[in-house]
Amino acid sequence: MIRYGLIGAGMMGQEHIRNINLLPDAAVTAIADPDEGMRSLSLATAGQATAYADPGEMIRRDDCDVYLIAAPNDLHAEMLQSLMATDKPILVEKPLATTSAACRDLLNMAKGRPSPIWVAMEYRYMPPIQRLLSAIEQGATGDPRMVAIREHRFPFLPKVNDWNRFNARTGGTLVEKCCHFWDLMRLIMRSDPIRVYASAGVDVNHRDERYAGGIPDIVDNAFVIVDFENGTRGMLDLCMFAEGSHWQESVSVTGPRARCDALIPGPARFAPDGAPREAEFVTSIRALKKEVREVVHTPPELLIAGDHHGSTFYQHERFLDLVRRGSGTPEVTLEDGYWSVLVGEAAEESARSGQAIDLRGRAP
């Protein structure tokens, strides 16, 4: 039995618990969160677990095999620093931290640490994204030259103390939400980003909301262009006030042979009929002037277990395999986490300044 210690028992923490419950010989046995309501909900989901208001107390007890950080973004770096002193494997939710400087500090601190730290980039493990990556690997597109990602989704949901309404606590929408997409672009293009240009605004969501912390300042729509070192490029089209559209995300990769599209529906609870929906994969073959469509199946119990189209479960499968092997490199490293924050940070800066941001020389 692999015993998980969970730090952060909110919405994403509870999704992690539901998916770990589906894994053999694994369980969340300790939960730390200062909010009593979130602790109670997570305990009900986990079953037999010990609850702590203070993560430090849970860490000092030292009765977990691995740790999972799902606290608010601005706490990730602090929690990870505390856990690095242990010899336990760690899975830390995205983003790795709210700034690239904090990510770089974590990279330096982790040098020589024998136990793995895995950054939770769930989108890599969605079945339609896995199908896309497999097609590219098999040469379906030829060498990828362009990747275009569109996400038109529901607004940020309410969170404890409204932490996700503010750039200072999230890193900004283009870090908080979009780090997944910068990670996918870099993974697909097999190259590091060198330039980022963004146009973004706060146009619809949260404009009439007021909190003790002030007025929400997170952007709710953006276009972002990313240039890569190998001459390829990516584009993101983000809208955070479009809930109910059939395809919440589409990831399109184009090369000289074909374009491949992964089409991903949103969570069932935001669908008009409330029912889970299957993803699709489409190949548009240039030479044949032909389009081939296929359904990409995800087991319904995984669609019900979370809002990320089964990816949380598959990520935990891979992480747990690494833990049980006792050696090996995480599939999503601290360096991957650094790059995803760096691009989002640059996009936020570009949107404010109106200037393209040069990333050359910023490799960790």
N, C-alpha and C positions, 0 to 999 in steps of 0.2 A: 504494500500500500504506500503510495506516494502522498505525503501530507502537505497540502498547500497552506501557506499563511497569506491571507489577503489583506492588503492595506488599501482602504478605499472601498466602501460598501455601497456606493451609489448605483446608478442605473447600469453603468458598464461593469462594475464589480459584480452585480447580480447576474448579468449576462455571462460573465466568466463562470460563476458558480453553476448555472444551469448547464453549461457545456461540459464542465469538468465532471458533473454528475453523470454524464453519458459515457465517460471513459471508464474502462475496467481498471480496478485497483488504484483509483485516485480519488481524493476527496479534499474539499476545503475543510480543514479542522480548526482553523483559527481565523478570526475576523477582527480587524482593527479599524475603527472609524469614530470620530468624536460625536457624530450625530446619532442620537439614540434611535430615531425613526429608521434610518438606513441600516443600523446594526440589527434591529428587530426584523426588518424585511429580509435581510441577508441570512440571518439565522434560520428563519422559516424555510428559506430556499435550500440552505446547505444541510439542514438536519442536525446531526451531532457535531457541534462546533463550539469553541470557546470564544466569547466576545471580549474585546478590549476597547476602551475609549482612547487609550494611548498606544500608538504603534510601538513605542520604545519598550513598553512592558511586554508586548508580545515577542519582540526580538530577544529580550533578555531571557525569556522562558526557554528559548532554543529547543522547541519541540516540534519544529516543522522541517520538512526535507527541502522544500523550495519556497520562494517568496514571489508574490505577484503584486505589483504596484498598479493600482487603478484609482489613485487619488486625483484631485484636481491638478491641472498641468503645472502650476507654479510650485507644487510640492514634490514633483518627481525627482528633481536633482537632490534635494535634501534627503528624501527617503532612500534614494539609491546610494548616496554617500554613507548613510547609516548601515545599509545592508552589505556594502562592500567589505565591511570589517568581518563579516561572517564568511564561512567557506561554502555557502549554499548557492545553487543556481538561482537566477533571478529572471523573471519575465516582467518587463516594464512597459506599461501602456505608452502609446504615442501621445503627443510628441515626447521625445526623450527629455527635453527641457523647453523652456519658453524662449531661450536665446541660443544662438550658435556659440557664444562665449562660454555659457554654462555647459553646453555639450562637449566643447573642447576640453574643459576642465575634467569632466567625467571620463573622457577618453584617456587623459593622462593618468588619472587616479587608478584606472582599471588595468594599466599595463602590468603584466606579470601575474595578474590574478588567475588562479588555475580554474575556478568554477565559471561557467558561462553566464553571460548577460545577454538576453535576447530581447530585442525591441519589437513590440507587438504591432507590426504592420499587417493587420488582418486582411487587407484587400488583396494581397498577393495570393491568398489561399481560397478566394472565392472560386468555385468550380468553373464559371465562365472565364475568369482570368487565367486559371490554370490551363484551360483549353486553348486560350489565345497564346499563352507562352509556349505551349507545346507545338502549336502550328508554326509559330515563328522559328522555333528551334529546328523544325523539320523542313524549313525553307519555303513555306507557303507564300510569303510575301517577297522573297528575295531579301537582300539586306534592307532592314527597315530604315526609312529615311524621315518619316514623319509620324508622330503620334498625337492624336487629338482626343482629349477627354472632355466629356460634358457631364456635369452633374447639375440636375435641376431637382431640388428637393425641398422638404419642409424646413421651416425655421428651426434654429436651435431650441431644444426643449428646456423647460424650467429645471434648474438644478439647485442644490442646497446652497443657500446664501448668494444665489444668482451669480456664481463665480464665472459662468461662461458668457456673461454679457460684456466683459471688459478685456481690452487688449493686454492690460498689465498682468492679468491672471491666466490668460489663454495663450499669449504670444500673438494674438490676432487670428482672424478667421483663416487667413492664407497659411498660417502655421497649424493651428488647431485642427481644422477640418482637412486641409489640402495637403498635409505632409504625406498622406497616403499616395496622392497622385504624383508628387515629385519623386517619391520612391519608385513608383511603377515606371515613370518615364525613364529614370536612370537605369532601372533593371532591364527594361526593354531595349534601350539604345546602347547599353553596355559602354557608357561613357559618362564622364562627369560634366555637370553644367558649367558654363563659362559666362553666361549673360542672361539677365532676367529683366523683362519689361512688363509692367502691369498697369491696367486701368481698372479702378474699383470705386465703389461708393456705398454709402449708407442711405438707401433710398426708400425702403418700405418697412423693414422689420424693426421693432423695438423703439421706434421714433417717439412714441408717446409714453414709454416706460421710464420710471424714475426709481432709483434705489438709494439706499444709504451711501453706497459707494459712488454715486454720481449718475451721469447719463450714459447709457450704453454707447460704445464707440466701435463695435465690431462691424466690419463691412458685410453686406448681404448680397453683393453681386460683383463679378469681376471677369475680365479677360486677361489672361497671362500668357506670355510667350517666353519659352526657355530655349536658348541655344546651347548645344553640346560641343564638347571638344572635338569630336570626330566629324563635325559638320552637319549633324542631324538636328532636328528641332521638334519641340513639342508645344502644344497649346492647350490651355484649360479654359473652358466656358462654364462659369459657376453662377448659379442662381439659387438663393436660399429662400425664395418665397414661391415655390412652384410645386407644392405637395399635390399628390394625386395623379401625376403623369405616369403613364404605363412603364416607361423605362426611366428609372431614376438616374442611372449612370450608363454611359456608353463609352467604350474605349476602342478607338479605331487606330490601327497601325497600317501604314501604307508603304509599300516598296515597289520595285519595278515589275514584279509579277502580279501582285494582287493587293487588295485591301482586306484586312480581317477586322471584324467588329465583334466585341463582346458586349451584349445588351443585357443589362441587369435591372430587374424590377426592384421597386422600393419595398420596405417592410410591409407585411400583410396588414398590420394595423392602420396603415395609411392608405391602403388601396380602397377604391370606392366600395367594393363588396366585402372587404375585410378578409379576403381569402389569399393564401400563399400562391405565388405565381412562379413559373419556371423561367429561367434565363434562356437566351438564345445566342448562337454563334453563327456568324454570317461570313462567307468568303466570296468576295467579288473578284473573279479571275479575269485579268485584263485580256489575255490572248484569246480566251474562249468567249468573251463578252457574256459571261455567265455568272449567276449568283447562286450559291449553295447555302441553304439554311438548315440548321439543326437545333434541336432542343437540347439544353444542357441540364441534366437532372440533378437536383439536390434533394436528399431525403427530407420529407416533410417535418420530421421531428427536429431537424437542424434549423429549418426555416422558422419554426416556432420558438426555438431556444434562444434566438437573438435577432438583432436588426441588421446583421451583416452577411446575409445570404450564405450561412453555413460556414463562413470562413473562420469564425472564432473556434469552432470545434476542430477543424482541420489543422489550424495553427497549434492548438494544444496537443493534438496527436503528435505533431512533429517535435514540439518542444519536449514532450514527455519521453519520446524515443531518445532524444539527446540526453536527457537526465538519466535514463535507465542504462544507456551505453556507458556513461561515466567519463566519456571523452568526446572530443570533436568540437567543431566550430559552429556557433549558432548560424542559422540560415539568414537571419537579419541581425547584423552586428551593430555595435555602437557607432561605427563609422557610417553605416547606412542611416542610422538615426540622426547623426550630425548633418549629413547632406540634406536630408528631408527638411530639417529645421532651417538650415542655411538658405535654401531656395525660398521657403515660405517667408522668412525674415526679409530677404531681398525683395520679394514681391510686395510685401507691405511697405517697404521703404520706397520702392519705385512708384507705387500707387500714390503715396503722399507727395513725392517730389516731382513726378512727371518725367523722371530720367531713368534710362536703362542702368542697371546695376551690374558692374563687372565683377565676376567671381574668380577670375584667374589669380592664382597664388593663394587661394583660400583652402586648399586641400588640408585635411588634418595631419 
